[in-house]
Amino acid sequence: MALIADILLIAGALGAALYCMILARRIKSLSRLDTGLGGAISALSKQVDEIQVSVKTATQASGASMKDLLEVTGRAEIAAGRLELLLSTVHERGQPPKPVKLDRSEEPETLLVLRDSQQSEVEPEKDSGARAELLTALQQVMTAVKR
């Protein structure tokens, strides 16, 4: 019986030694920098560095875009206020405003048409003065929005 117990003890020790050898090989393969877990960690750290650079670049670009957007928004709000003031002035005088098509591609042509119509029409002083003010204000608004 003692012999059987010794044989089983030796077999168990050999099995444990074989298991430890297999585990040692797997740990070595994981610790290799080129193919194992070390390689995965180094690749991930490189990607993290690249992403940090991309985030910094995107943050700088969005900051510049935000400044430009705030500036344009401010100018547009000023222009809208001027237009509201002009429209209220026109309404107070009892003249319905003429619809004006403001297409960016035709801005210079629209201004020329408005100038020619103002100069060619012969109307009372009060009406032509209001149109002249409206035309001047529209020109100022368009130049402010272009900047």
N, CA, C and O of each residue as an XYZ file, in Angstrom:
588
protein
N       0.810     -1.183      0.000
C       0.000      0.000      0.000
C       0.864      1.262      0.000
O       0.535      2.262     -0.637
N       1.960      1.186      0.721
C       2.864      2.325      0.766
C       3.463      2.582     -0.616
O       3.695      3.728     -1.003
N       3.714      1.480     -1.363
C       4.263      1.625     -2.711
C       3.274      2.324     -3.628
O       3.679      3.173     -4.423
N       2.015      2.001     -3.545
C       0.983      2.635     -4.378
C       0.859      4.112     -4.003
O       0.691      4.965     -4.874
N       0.939      4.400     -2.742
C       0.852      5.793     -2.307
C       2.053      6.585     -2.812
O       1.911      7.737     -3.223
N       3.238      5.971     -2.783
C       4.429      6.661     -3.287
C       4.323      6.907     -4.797
O       4.686      7.978     -5.283
N       3.827      5.918     -5.524
C       3.670      6.063     -6.978
C       2.669      7.183     -7.289
O       2.897      7.994     -8.186
N       1.571      7.218     -6.547
C       0.579      8.288     -6.770
C       1.158      9.653     -6.387
O       0.871     10.655     -7.041
N       1.957      9.689     -5.346
C       2.589     10.941     -4.938
C       3.583     11.424     -5.996
O       3.638     12.618     -6.291
N       4.355     10.521     -6.561
C       5.299     10.875     -7.626
C       4.546     11.325     -8.870
O       4.939     12.300     -9.510
N       3.467     10.628     -9.219
C       2.669     11.017    -10.397
C       2.059     12.405    -10.196
O       2.000     13.208    -11.126
N       1.604     12.675     -8.967
C       1.036     14.003     -8.677
C       2.089     15.088     -8.768
O       1.822     16.181     -9.268
N       3.305     14.784     -8.279
C       4.399     15.757     -8.347
C       4.801     16.010     -9.799
O       5.060     17.155    -10.169
N       4.859     14.973    -10.623
C       5.188     15.128    -12.043
C       4.095     15.929    -12.771
O       4.393     16.768    -13.622
N       2.861     15.665    -12.434
C       1.752     16.427    -13.035
C       1.818     17.901    -12.666
O       1.591     18.772    -13.506
N       2.133     18.176    -11.389
C       2.261     19.576    -10.946
C       3.442     20.249    -11.622
O       3.363     21.423    -11.983
N       4.564     19.501    -11.803
C       5.745     20.065    -12.482
C       5.413     20.378    -13.939
O       5.800     21.429    -14.448
N       4.703     19.478    -14.612
C       4.313     19.710    -16.002
C       3.393     20.924    -16.106
O       3.533     21.743    -17.013
N       2.457     21.030    -15.173
C       1.534     22.181    -15.149
C       2.299     23.491    -14.928
O       1.985     24.499    -15.560
N       3.293     23.486    -14.042
C       4.091     24.686    -13.789
C       4.913     25.069    -15.015
O       5.076     26.255    -15.304
N       5.431     24.082    -15.736
C       6.210     24.369    -16.960
C       5.317     25.028    -18.015
O       5.718     25.989    -18.672
N       4.110     24.499    -18.164
C       3.178     25.076    -19.149
C       2.822     26.510    -18.762
O       2.774     27.390    -19.621
N       2.572     26.749    -17.482
C       2.258     28.107    -17.018
C       3.447     29.044    -17.213
O       3.257     30.205    -17.576
N       4.651     28.573    -16.983
C       5.844     29.401    -17.165
C       5.994     29.815    -18.635
O       6.330     30.964    -18.923
N       5.749     28.892    -19.554
C       5.836     29.219    -20.985
C       4.781     30.263    -21.375
O       5.066     31.186    -22.138
N       3.577     30.111    -20.851
C       2.518     31.077    -21.172
C       2.847     32.459    -20.614
O       2.596     33.466    -21.276
N       3.397     32.519    -19.424
C       3.760     33.813    -18.842
C       4.881     34.455    -19.642
O       4.871     35.668    -19.852
N       5.861     33.653    -20.099
C       6.925     34.198    -20.940
C       6.364     34.763    -22.245
O       6.772     35.831    -22.701
N       5.429     34.034    -22.832
C       4.850     34.517    -24.091
C       4.037     35.794    -23.887
O       3.990     36.639    -24.781
N       3.400     35.948    -22.731
C       2.661     37.174    -22.440
C       3.597     38.363    -22.207
O       3.256     39.501    -22.532
N       4.770     38.094    -21.647
C       5.667     39.199    -21.304
C       6.531     39.665    -22.473
O       7.246     40.656    -22.323
N       6.502     39.018    -23.597
C       7.277     39.453    -24.759
C       6.727     40.799    -25.249
O       5.514     40.994    -25.325
N       7.627     41.711    -25.574
C       7.224     43.054    -25.989
C       6.710     43.106    -27.418
O       5.951     44.010    -27.767
N       7.103     42.162    -28.242
C       6.691     42.240    -29.647
C       5.354     41.558    -29.923
O       4.576     42.054    -30.739
N       5.067     40.438    -29.267
C       3.832     39.722    -29.604
C       2.868     39.552    -28.448
O       1.670     39.381    -28.673
N       3.344     39.592    -27.241
C       2.480     39.271    -26.115
C       1.714     40.455    -25.573
O       1.412     41.414    -26.283
N       1.414     40.358    -24.305
C       0.666     41.399    -23.614
C       1.439     42.710    -23.585
O       0.850     43.789    -23.650
N       2.767     42.610    -23.485
C       3.600     43.816    -23.520
C       3.456     44.556    -24.843
O       3.420     45.786    -24.872
N       3.374     43.808    -25.932
C       3.166     44.432    -27.251
C       1.823     45.128    -27.330
O       1.711     46.217    -27.891
N       0.809     44.499    -26.768
C      -0.522     45.116    -26.760
C      -0.526     46.384    -25.925
O      -1.137     47.383    -26.303
N       0.158     46.341    -24.784
C       0.216     47.520    -23.918
C       0.977     48.651    -24.591
O       0.553     49.804    -24.518
N       2.097     48.343    -25.248
C       2.861     49.399    -25.922
C       2.076     49.979    -27.098
O       2.128     51.185    -27.339
N       1.354     49.140    -27.827
C       0.530     49.651    -28.934
C      -0.586     50.550    -28.406
O      -0.874     51.592    -28.995
N      -1.208     50.156    -27.308
C      -2.268     50.972    -26.719
C      -1.728     52.304    -26.201
O      -2.393     53.331    -26.331
N      -0.532     52.298    -25.618
C       0.035     53.559    -25.121
C       0.361     54.497    -26.281
O       0.193     55.711    -26.163
N       0.826     53.941    -27.401
C       1.062     54.778    -28.588
C      -0.252     55.380    -29.095
O      -0.294     56.554    -29.462
N      -1.300     54.596    -29.117
C      -2.595     55.090    -29.565
C      -3.131     56.161    -28.622
O      -3.740     57.130    -29.076
N      -2.919     56.005    -27.333
C      -3.361     57.011    -26.366
C      -2.633     58.322    -26.608
O      -3.244     59.389    -26.552
N      -1.332     58.255    -26.876
C      -0.564     59.468    -27.170
C      -1.078     60.165    -28.430
O      -1.215     61.388    -28.456
N      -1.362     59.384    -29.472
C      -1.890     59.957    -30.713
C      -3.261     60.593    -30.486
O      -3.551     61.659    -31.030
N      -4.087     59.951    -29.698
C      -5.419     60.491    -29.418
C      -5.314     61.783    -28.616
O      -6.086     62.715    -28.843
N      -4.365     61.849    -27.676
C      -4.179     63.081    -26.900
C      -3.776     64.237    -27.811
O      -4.259     65.357    -27.645
N      -2.899     63.972    -28.764
C      -2.492     65.017    -29.714
C      -3.688     65.445    -30.562
O      -3.878     66.634    -30.814
N      -4.488     64.483    -30.999
C      -5.677     64.800    -31.802
C      -6.677     65.624    -31.007
O      -7.281     66.553    -31.542
N      -6.854     65.291    -29.739
C      -7.795     66.028    -28.890
C      -7.311     67.464    -28.695
O      -8.111     68.398    -28.744
N      -6.014     67.646    -28.475
C      -5.474     69.002    -28.326
C      -5.687     69.817    -29.590
O      -6.075     70.983    -29.519
N      -5.436     69.215    -30.745
C      -5.631     69.911    -32.016
C      -7.094     70.269    -32.222
O      -7.413     71.382    -32.640
N      -7.982     69.329    -31.929
C      -9.416     69.593    -32.088
C      -9.885     70.676    -31.128
O     -10.729     71.498    -31.485
N      -9.349     70.683    -29.916
C      -9.721     71.708    -28.941
C      -9.293     73.091    -29.412
O     -10.047     74.055    -29.283
N      -8.092     73.188    -29.954
C      -7.609     74.475    -30.456
C      -8.454     74.938    -31.641
O      -8.814     76.112    -31.730
N      -8.768     74.019    -32.544
C      -9.577     74.382    -33.711
C     -10.987     74.804    -33.297
O     -11.538     75.761    -33.842
N     -11.566     74.091    -32.337
C     -12.917     74.456    -31.910
C     -12.915     75.785    -31.175
O     -13.883     76.540    -31.265
N     -11.841     76.086    -30.448
C     -11.744     77.377    -29.768
C     -11.703     78.519    -30.759
O     -12.365     79.538    -30.563
N     -10.923     78.359    -31.836
C     -10.857     79.394    -32.866
C     -12.199     79.534    -33.581
O     -12.647     80.646    -33.861
N     -12.830     78.414    -33.871
C     -14.132     78.459    -34.540
C     -15.176     79.114    -33.639
O     -16.042     79.849    -34.115
N     -15.092     78.849    -32.355
C     -16.050     79.425    -31.414
C     -15.886     80.939    -31.344
O     -16.879     81.664    -31.289
N     -14.650     81.423    -31.346
C     -14.417     82.862    -31.332
C     -14.995     83.509    -32.587
O     -15.654     84.547    -32.511
N     -14.744     82.891    -33.740
C     -15.287     83.431    -34.988
C     -16.809     83.428    -34.972
O     -17.444     84.394    -35.396
N     -17.386     82.347    -34.485
C     -18.844     82.237    -34.434
C     -19.442     83.282    -33.504
O     -20.467     83.882    -33.828
N     -18.818     83.506    -32.357
C     -19.310     84.526    -31.432
C     -19.223     85.917    -32.050
O     -20.121     86.739    -31.869
N     -18.145     86.176    -32.777
C     -17.989     87.474    -33.426
C     -19.061     87.692    -34.498
O     -19.674     88.758    -34.565
N     -19.278     86.689    -35.320
C     -20.291     86.797    -36.377
C     -21.686     86.906    -35.778
O     -22.521     87.660    -36.278
N     -21.942     86.159    -34.709
C     -23.247     86.224    -34.048
C     -23.492     87.614    -33.472
O     -24.595     88.153    -33.572
N     -22.466     88.182    -32.876
C     -22.596     89.541    -32.335
C     -22.919     90.555    -33.416
O     -23.783     91.413    -33.238
N     -22.217     90.452    -34.544
C     -22.499     91.378    -35.656
C     -23.904     91.170    -36.202
O     -24.591     92.129    -36.553
N     -24.328     89.911    -36.272
C     -25.677     89.632    -36.775
C     -26.740     90.186    -35.828
O     -27.768     90.693    -36.279
N     -26.500     90.093    -34.523
C     -27.455     90.644    -33.565
C     -27.536     92.158    -33.688
O     -28.623     92.730    -33.600
N     -26.403     92.809    -33.891
C     -26.399     94.256    -34.088
C     -27.168     94.617    -35.357
O     -27.970     95.551    -35.367
N     -26.911     93.860    -36.428
C     -27.601     94.124    -37.687
C     -29.106     93.893    -37.542
O     -29.906     94.652    -38.089
N     -29.490     92.852    -36.809
C     -30.915     92.585    -36.602
C     -31.562     93.718    -35.812
O     -32.687     94.123    -36.105
N     -30.853     94.223    -34.817
C     -31.385     95.351    -34.050
C     -31.581     96.580    -34.921
O     -32.585     97.283    -34.803
N     -30.612     96.836    -35.800
C     -30.749     97.981    -36.700
C     -31.938     97.802    -37.637
O     -32.699     98.738    -37.883
N     -32.085     96.588    -38.153
C     -33.214     96.337    -39.051
C     -34.548     96.478    -38.324
O     -35.499     97.022    -38.886
N     -34.631     96.006    -37.104
C     -35.868     96.153    -36.340
C     -36.181     97.622    -36.097
O     -37.334     98.042    -36.186
N     -35.154     98.397    -35.793
C     -35.343     99.827    -35.588
C     -35.830    100.500    -36.863
O     -36.730    101.339    -36.830
N     -35.232    100.126    -37.978
C     -35.665    100.715    -39.255
C     -37.090    100.317    -39.599
O     -37.878    101.145    -40.057
N     -37.420     99.060    -39.381
C     -38.789     98.622    -39.692
C     -39.803     99.320    -38.790
O     -40.893     99.673    -39.240
N     -39.452     99.520    -37.526
C     -40.392    100.231    -36.657
C     -40.533    101.685    -37.092
O     -41.614    102.264    -36.978
N     -39.451    102.279    -37.590
C     -39.523    103.646    -38.102
C     -40.420    103.712    -39.326
O     -41.227    104.631    -39.466
N     -40.279    102.748    -40.201
C     -41.113    102.723    -41.410
C     -42.578    102.516    -41.031
O     -43.457    103.152    -41.613
N     -42.854    101.646    -40.075
C     -44.233    101.405    -39.654
C     -44.840    102.640    -38.985
O     -46.030    102.914    -39.141
N     -44.022    103.377    -38.243
C     -44.530    104.583    -37.599
C     -44.925    105.634    -38.628
O     -45.855    106.407    -38.399
N     -44.244    105.668    -39.733
C     -44.566    106.656    -40.775
C     -45.749    106.200    -41.629
O     -46.239    106.953    -42.471
N     -46.198    104.990    -41.414
C     -47.383    104.508    -42.111
C     -47.107    103.963    -43.493
O     -48.037    103.810    -44.285
N     -45.880    103.670    -43.803
C     -45.542    103.132    -45.115
C     -45.248    101.646    -44.971
O     -44.438    101.250    -44.133
N     -45.898    100.830    -45.778
C     -45.580     99.406    -45.699
C     -44.193     99.155    -46.305
O     -43.874     99.704    -47.360
N     -43.393     98.354    -45.668
C     -42.057     98.095    -46.208
C     -42.133     97.253    -47.474
O     -42.966     96.355    -47.597
N     -41.248     97.565    -48.406
C     -41.195     96.779    -49.634
C     -40.410     95.501    -49.351
O     -39.392     95.537    -48.660
N     -40.878     94.373    -49.883
C     -40.115     93.141    -49.681
C     -38.811     93.212    -50.475
O     -38.810     93.553    -51.658
N     -37.730     92.893    -49.825
C     -36.422     92.921    -50.469
C     -35.840     91.531    -50.378
O     -35.775     90.944    -49.297
N     -35.418     91.003    -51.513
C     -34.813     89.682    -51.542
C     -33.319     89.851    -51.316
O     -32.619     90.441    -52.139
N     -32.835     89.326    -50.190
C     -31.429     89.445    -49.852
C     -30.741     88.112    -50.106
O     -30.655     87.264    -49.217
N     -30.267     87.943    -51.295
C     -29.538     86.749    -51.653
C     -28.055     87.109    -51.691
O     -27.684     88.071    -52.364
N     -27.210     86.381    -51.003
C     -25.790     86.728    -50.911
C     -25.125     86.748    -52.283
O     -24.195     87.525    -52.498
N     -25.568     85.934    -53.190
C     -24.924     85.910    -54.500
C     -25.277     87.144    -55.323
O     -24.563     87.478    -56.269
N     -26.356     87.820    -54.980
C     -26.788     88.979    -55.757
C     -26.733     90.265    -54.944
O     -27.470     91.198    -55.261
N     -25.910     90.363    -53.929
C     -25.874     91.553    -53.081
C     -25.553     92.822    -53.841
O     -26.303     93.792    -53.728
N     -24.469     92.864    -54.615
C     -24.155     94.116    -55.297
C     -25.256     94.530    -56.275
O     -25.588     95.711    -56.378
N     -25.811     93.568    -56.982
C     -26.866     93.868    -57.945
C     -28.110     94.395    -57.224
O     -28.757     95.327    -57.703
N     -28.440     93.810    -56.091
C     -29.603     94.265    -55.320
C     -29.414     95.696    -54.853
O     -30.345     96.500    -54.898
N     -28.227     96.007    -54.411
C     -27.955     97.375    -53.962
C     -28.061     98.357    -55.120
O     -28.594     99.455    -54.958
N     -27.555     97.967    -56.290
C     -27.646     98.853    -57.457
C     -29.097     99.086    -57.853
O     -29.482    100.211    -58.171
N     -29.899     98.032    -57.836
C     -31.309     98.171    -58.187
C     -32.015     99.098    -57.200
O     -32.816     99.942    -57.601
N     -31.718     98.941    -55.909
C     -32.338     99.811    -54.905
C     -31.902    101.263    -55.095
O     -32.722    102.174    -54.971
N     -30.632    101.487    -55.392
C     -30.146    102.849    -55.604
C     -30.797    103.477    -56.833
O     -31.241    104.625    -56.796
N     -30.849    102.700    -57.935
C     -31.451    103.229    -59.161
C     -32.927    103.529    -58.970
O     -33.424    104.550    -59.446
N     -33.638    102.632    -58.266
C     -35.071    102.870    -58.071
C     -35.290    104.096    -57.185
O     -36.265    104.827    -57.361
N     -34.389    104.317    -56.239
C     -34.535    105.482    -55.361
C     -34.259    106.766    -56.152
O     -34.954    107.765    -55.964
N     -33.271    106.751    -57.016
C     -32.924    107.953    -57.763
C     -33.915    108.226    -58.893
O     -34.186    109.384    -59.210
N     -34.457    107.171    -59.501
C     -35.331    107.381    -60.654
C     -36.752    107.774    -60.267
O     -37.428    108.472    -61.023
N     -37.210    107.336    -59.103
C     -38.578    107.646    -58.709
C     -38.672    109.086    -58.208
O     -37.828    109.553    -57.443
N     -39.706    109.767    -58.652
C     -39.950    111.120    -58.184
C     -41.143    111.036    -57.259
O     -42.272    110.824    -57.703
N     -40.888    111.205    -55.949
C     -41.933    111.096    -54.953
C     -41.810    112.259    -53.997
O     -40.844    113.019    -54.065
N     -42.763    112.408    -53.118
C     -42.651    113.477    -52.129
C     -41.402    113.313    -51.275
O     -40.863    112.211    -51.166
N     -40.940    114.399    -50.672
C     -39.720    114.423    -49.867
C     -39.776    113.411    -48.727
O     -38.780    112.737    -48.462
N     -40.912    113.289    -48.048
C     -41.030    112.430    -46.889
C     -40.792    110.963    -47.271
O     -40.079    110.251    -46.563
N     -41.382    110.505    -48.381
C     -41.256    109.119    -48.809
C     -39.838    108.812    -49.273
O     -39.297    107.767    -48.912
N     -39.225    109.678    -50.054
C     -37.880    109.406    -50.553
C     -36.860    109.475    -49.426
O     -35.850    108.772    -49.471
N     -37.101    110.307    -48.417
C     -36.192    110.365    -47.269
C     -36.202    109.058    -46.495
O     -35.146    108.582    -46.076
N     -37.368    108.472    -46.300
C     -37.476    107.211    -45.567
C     -36.806    106.085    -46.336
O     -36.146    105.224    -45.754
N     -36.984    106.104    -47.655
C     -36.340    105.060    -48.465
C     -34.833    105.235    -48.480
O     -34.087    104.256    -48.467
N     -34.387    106.481    -48.507
C     -32.945    106.720    -48.485
C     -32.347    106.224    -47.166
O     -31.272    105.623    -47.156
N     -33.045    106.476    -46.056
C     -32.573    106.000    -44.765
C     -32.541    104.471    -44.730
O     -31.601    103.865    -44.218
N     -33.587    103.867    -45.285
C     -33.656    102.418    -45.317
C     -32.534    101.846    -46.171
O     -31.912    100.856    -45.789
N     -32.269    102.449    -47.310
C     -31.204    101.988    -48.201
C     -29.848    102.126    -47.525
O     -29.026    101.213    -47.594
N     -29.609    103.251    -46.878
C     -28.334    103.460    -46.188
C     -28.157    102.438    -45.071
O     -27.073    101.881    -44.896
N     -29.220    102.197    -44.320
C     -29.141    101.227    -43.230
C     -28.899     99.820    -43.755
O     -28.127     99.062    -43.168
N     -29.554     99.465    -44.857
C     -29.341     98.144    -45.453
C     -27.902     97.982    -45.917
O     -27.313     96.913    -45.757
N     -27.330     99.042    -46.494
C     -25.943     98.981    -46.929
C     -25.027     98.791    -45.729
O     -24.081     98.006    -45.794
N     -25.292     99.498    -44.634
C     -24.468     99.353    -43.441
C     -24.577     97.946    -42.862
O     -23.588     97.358    -42.424
N     -25.802     97.420    -42.869
C     -26.016     96.076    -42.338
C     -25.294     95.048    -43.195
O     -24.675     94.127    -42.661
N     -25.362     95.186    -44.500
C     -24.707     94.226    -45.383
C     -23.185     94.284    -45.235
O     -22.522     93.247    -45.233
N     -22.638     95.477    -45.114
C     -21.178     95.569    -44.911
C     -20.790     95.018    -43.555
O     -19.728     94.409    -43.426
N     -21.622     95.212    -42.535
C     -21.317     94.662    -41.210
C     -21.368     93.146    -41.224
O     -20.542     92.498    -40.581
N     -22.312     92.573    -41.938
C     -22.441     91.123    -41.993
C     -21.318     90.523    -42.830
O     -20.879     89.409    -42.546
N     -20.839     91.232    -43.860
C     -19.748     90.727    -44.693
C     -18.452     90.613    -43.908
O     -17.658     89.712    -44.178
N     -18.213     91.490    -42.952
C     -16.953     91.475    -42.180
C     -16.892     90.248    -41.397
O     -15.921     90.025    -40.674
